[in-house]
Amino acid sequence: MAVRASRIAAFLLIAVTCLWGVPAMAADNLTTIRSSYGPKETMDRLEAAVRAKGMTVFARIDHAAGAAAAGLALRPTELLIFGSAAAGTPLMQFTQTIGIDLPLKALVWQDEAGATWLSYTDPGWVAKRHGLGDRTEGAVIAMANALNSVAKTATGSAS
């Protein structure tokens, strides 16, 4: 019994050690890229990259500022909402419920260790969630490629 309990304790210790800090990275269908820049510069670079691709920026939401206004602390956390009617509308013509996930969104945030990250939802997963199947595959791939491109530009990532 003591051997079994020690094995369970060892397993739990290893599991906790391996998973420490992973929840933010392991969210389903969320792509998260470490940035070479701080939060503000990463978001500024993201916004510039989005505009350079000809997309519209609909909103830039500073969650940390909102938290501060409510008397609460939050590490830098900022959301950019952006897109293109030419790219998104054809998807909504198939199923309007995809409008809950469009326009595109990207979150720039700082973790407890001070590292900056950029996260976004995989457009392929969004299409699957709304049952688009292969009908809009080309548009979804183009959207994913554009999102990946602006994320790499914003973060300075080569991968």
C-alpha positions as CSV (number, residue, x, y, z in Angstrom):
1,M,0.0,0.0,0.0
2,A,2.8,2.4,0.9
3,V,4.6,1.6,-2.4
4,R,1.4,2.3,-4.4
5,A,0.8,5.6,-2.6
6,S,4.4,6.7,-3.3
7,R,4.1,5.8,-7.0
8,I,0.9,7.8,-7.2
9,A,2.6,10.7,-5.4
10,A,5.6,10.5,-7.8
11,F,3.2,10.4,-10.8
12,L,1.3,13.4,-9.6
13,L,4.6,15.3,-8.9
14,I,5.9,14.5,-12.4
15,A,2.5,15.5,-14.0
16,V,2.4,18.8,-12.1
17,T,6.0,19.5,-13.0
18,C,5.4,18.8,-16.7
19,L,2.2,20.7,-16.9
20,W,3.2,23.7,-14.9
21,G,2.3,26.8,-16.9
22,V,0.7,24.8,-19.7
23,P,-3.0,25.6,-19.5
24,A,-2.6,28.9,-21.4
25,M,-0.7,27.1,-24.1
26,A,-2.9,24.0,-24.3
27,A,-6.3,25.6,-24.9
28,D,-8.2,23.8,-27.6
29,N,-7.6,25.1,-31.1
30,L,-5.7,28.1,-29.9
31,T,-2.4,29.0,-31.5
32,T,0.0,30.7,-29.1
33,I,3.3,32.2,-30.2
34,R,6.0,33.7,-28.0
35,S,6.9,37.2,-29.0
36,S,10.4,38.6,-29.2
37,Y,8.9,42.0,-28.1
38,G,7.1,43.4,-25.1
39,P,3.2,43.5,-25.0
40,K,2.8,47.1,-26.3
41,E,5.3,46.7,-29.2
42,T,3.8,43.3,-30.1
43,M,0.3,44.7,-30.3
44,D,1.5,47.8,-32.2
45,R,3.3,45.5,-34.7
46,L,0.2,43.3,-35.0
47,E,-2.1,46.3,-35.7
48,A,0.4,47.6,-38.3
49,A,0.7,44.1,-40.0
50,V,-3.1,43.8,-40.1
51,R,-3.5,47.2,-41.7
52,A,-0.7,46.4,-44.2
53,K,-2.6,43.4,-45.3
54,G,-5.6,45.6,-46.1
55,M,-7.7,44.4,-43.3
56,T,-9.9,46.6,-41.1
57,V,-9.2,47.1,-37.4
58,F,-12.5,47.2,-35.6
59,A,-11.3,47.5,-32.0
60,R,-8.3,47.4,-29.8
61,I,-9.4,46.4,-26.3
62,D,-7.0,46.9,-23.3
63,H,-8.2,44.5,-20.7
64,A,-5.5,45.6,-18.2
65,A,-6.8,49.2,-18.4
66,G,-10.3,48.0,-17.8
67,A,-9.2,46.0,-14.9
68,A,-7.3,49.0,-13.5
69,A,-10.4,51.2,-13.9
70,A,-12.2,48.6,-11.7
71,G,-9.5,48.7,-9.1
72,L,-8.1,45.3,-10.1
73,A,-4.6,44.2,-11.2
74,L,-4.1,42.4,-14.5
75,R,-0.8,41.8,-16.4
76,P,-0.8,43.4,-19.9
77,T,-3.6,41.8,-21.9
78,E,-4.9,43.4,-25.1
79,L,-7.3,42.1,-27.8
80,L,-7.3,43.2,-31.4
81,I,-10.5,42.6,-33.4
82,F,-10.0,42.8,-37.2
83,G,-10.9,41.3,-40.5
84,S,-12.2,41.7,-44.0
85,A,-15.8,41.7,-45.2
86,A,-14.5,40.2,-48.5
87,A,-13.1,37.2,-46.6
88,G,-15.7,36.8,-43.8
89,T,-18.9,37.4,-45.7
90,P,-18.7,34.3,-47.9
91,L,-18.3,32.2,-44.8
92,M,-21.4,33.8,-43.2
93,Q,-23.3,33.2,-46.5
94,F,-23.0,29.5,-45.8
95,T,-23.8,29.8,-42.1
96,Q,-24.5,33.0,-40.3
97,T,-23.7,31.6,-36.9
98,I,-20.0,31.9,-37.8
99,G,-20.5,35.6,-37.2
100,I,-20.1,34.9,-33.5
101,D,-16.4,34.0,-34.2
102,L,-15.8,36.7,-36.8
103,P,-14.2,39.2,-37.2
104,L,-10.9,37.6,-36.3
105,K,-9.4,38.2,-32.9
106,A,-5.8,38.1,-31.5
107,L,-4.8,38.4,-27.9
108,V,-1.5,39.8,-26.8
109,W,-0.7,39.0,-23.2
110,Q,2.1,38.8,-20.7
111,D,2.6,35.7,-18.5
112,E,3.7,35.7,-14.9
113,A,7.3,35.3,-15.9
114,G,7.2,38.5,-18.0
115,A,7.1,36.7,-21.4
116,T,4.8,38.1,-24.1
117,W,2.6,35.9,-26.1
118,L,0.1,36.3,-29.0
119,S,-2.8,33.9,-29.2
120,Y,-5.6,33.3,-31.8
121,T,-8.2,30.7,-32.6
122,D,-7.5,28.5,-35.6
123,P,-9.8,29.5,-38.4
124,G,-10.1,25.8,-39.5
125,W,-11.5,24.9,-36.1
126,V,-14.0,27.8,-36.4
127,A,-15.2,26.6,-39.8
128,K,-15.5,23.0,-38.4
129,R,-17.4,24.3,-35.3
130,H,-20.0,25.9,-37.6
131,G,-20.2,22.8,-39.9
132,L,-18.7,24.4,-43.0
133,G,-16.8,21.2,-44.0
134,D,-15.0,21.4,-47.3
135,R,-17.4,24.0,-48.9
136,T,-15.2,27.0,-47.9
137,E,-11.8,25.3,-47.5
138,G,-10.0,27.8,-49.8
139,A,-11.3,30.8,-47.9
140,V,-10.6,29.3,-44.6
141,I,-7.0,28.4,-45.6
142,A,-6.5,31.9,-46.9
143,M,-7.8,33.3,-43.6
144,A,-5.5,31.0,-41.6
145,N,-2.5,32.0,-43.7
146,A,-3.2,35.7,-43.3
147,L,-3.6,35.3,-39.6
148,N,-0.4,33.3,-39.3
149,S,1.5,35.8,-41.3
150,V,0.4,38.9,-39.2
151,A,1.1,36.9,-36.0
152,K,4.7,36.0,-37.2
153,T,5.3,39.6,-38.2
154,A,4.0,40.9,-34.8
155,T,6.0,38.5,-32.7
156,G,9.2,38.4,-34.8
157,S,8.8,34.6,-35.1
158,A,10.4,32.8,-38.0
159,S,8.5,29.5,-37.4
